[in-house]
Structures are given as C-alpha cells and as structure tokens.
Amino acid sequence: MRNVSEYLKRFRENPKNVRFQDLCELCDYFFGSARTKSGSHRVYKMPWKGDPRVNIQNFKGKAKSYQVRQVLKAIEKLEKNHDA
C-alpha cells in the first residue's frame, strides 16, 4: 500500500478521481476487512454507535465521490476518537 498520508491528501484534493481499489486499500487499513464484498459494493463496519458502516461502490473502476467524502469523514472521526 502507498503511504497513507499520500492517499488522504490526494483523496481530499480530488474526491471525484479516486480509483475504487485505492479506496478499498485505505478502508482496509483504517477499518479492517470489509464485512461484505459482494458484487460492486463493499461495506465496512465502524467502531461507533449510530450508523456503524461505510458503503463504497465500484463504478467503472472508480469510487463515487460522495462515498470518498464519507470515508474521509469516517477516518477523521476515527482519528478524533483515538486522540481523545
């Protein structure tokens, strides 16, 4: 896997041009293996209550930009909770 900070920087700068596989690698790093890997979707379980999942979808080899933003938001929340 590439440097995590490099992925985060690139995804924040341009969430519309993210390869699905790169987003999967980042999610695997932060959230562990996807609990669902069926078809074009992957679902990752989050370690907090409420809406405890992130769902990402492969669309012609790319990740959907709104899902990239959801992943980035979940990572920020995870890091914030870890620092507290």
C-alpha positions in Angstrom: 0.0 0.0 0.0 1.1 3.5 -0.7 1.8 6.0 2.1 -1.5 6.5 3.9 -0.9 10.3 4.2 -0.4 10.4 0.4 -3.7 8.7 -0.2 -5.5 11.0 2.2 -4.0 14.1 0.7 -4.9 13.0 -2.9 -8.4 12.0 -2.0 -9.1 15.3 -0.2 -7.8 17.3 -3.1 -9.9 15.5 -5.7 -12.6 13.1 -4.4 -14.0 12.8 -8.0 -11.0 10.9 -9.4 -10.3 8.1 -6.9 -9.8 4.5 -8.0 -12.1 2.1 -6.3 -9.2 -0.2 -5.5 -7.2 2.6 -3.8 -10.2 3.5 -1.7 -10.6 -0.2 -0.7 -6.9 -0.3 0.4 -7.4 2.8 2.6 -10.6 1.4 4.1 -8.9 -1.9 4.8 -6.1 -0.1 6.6 -8.4 2.0 8.8 -11.4 -0.2 9.3 -10.2 -3.8 8.6 -11.6 -6.2 6.1 -14.9 -5.4 4.5 -17.8 -7.3 6.1 -19.5 -7.5 2.7 -17.6 -7.9 -0.6 -20.5 -8.9 -2.9 -20.8 -7.6 -6.4 -19.6 -4.0 -6.8 -20.2 -3.0 -3.2 -18.0 -3.2 -0.1 -19.4 -2.5 3.4 -17.1 -1.6 6.3 -18.1 -1.7 9.9 -17.3 1.4 12.1 -16.4 1.1 15.7 -19.0 3.6 17.0 -22.8 3.6 17.5 -25.3 5.2 15.2 -24.8 4.4 11.6 -21.9 2.0 12.0 -21.0 1.4 8.4 -19.4 2.8 5.3 -20.6 1.5 2.0 -18.5 2.0 -1.1 -19.3 1.1 -4.7 -17.2 0.3 -7.8 -18.4 2.4 -10.7 -16.3 1.6 -13.8 -13.2 1.2 -11.7 -13.7 4.5 -9.8 -15.2 5.2 -6.4 -18.2 7.6 -6.2 -17.1 11.0 -4.9 -19.8 11.2 -2.2 -18.6 7.9 -0.9 -15.0 9.1 -0.9 -16.1 12.0 1.2 -18.0 9.7 3.6 -14.8 7.6 4.0 -12.7 10.7 4.7 -15.3 11.9 7.3 -15.3 8.5 9.0 -11.5 8.5 9.1 -11.5 11.9 10.7 -14.0 10.8 13.3 -11.9 7.7 14.0 -8.7 9.7 14.4 -10.5 12.3 16.6 -11.9 9.5 18.9 -8.5 7.9 19.0 -6.8 11.1 20.2 -9.5 11.8 22.9 
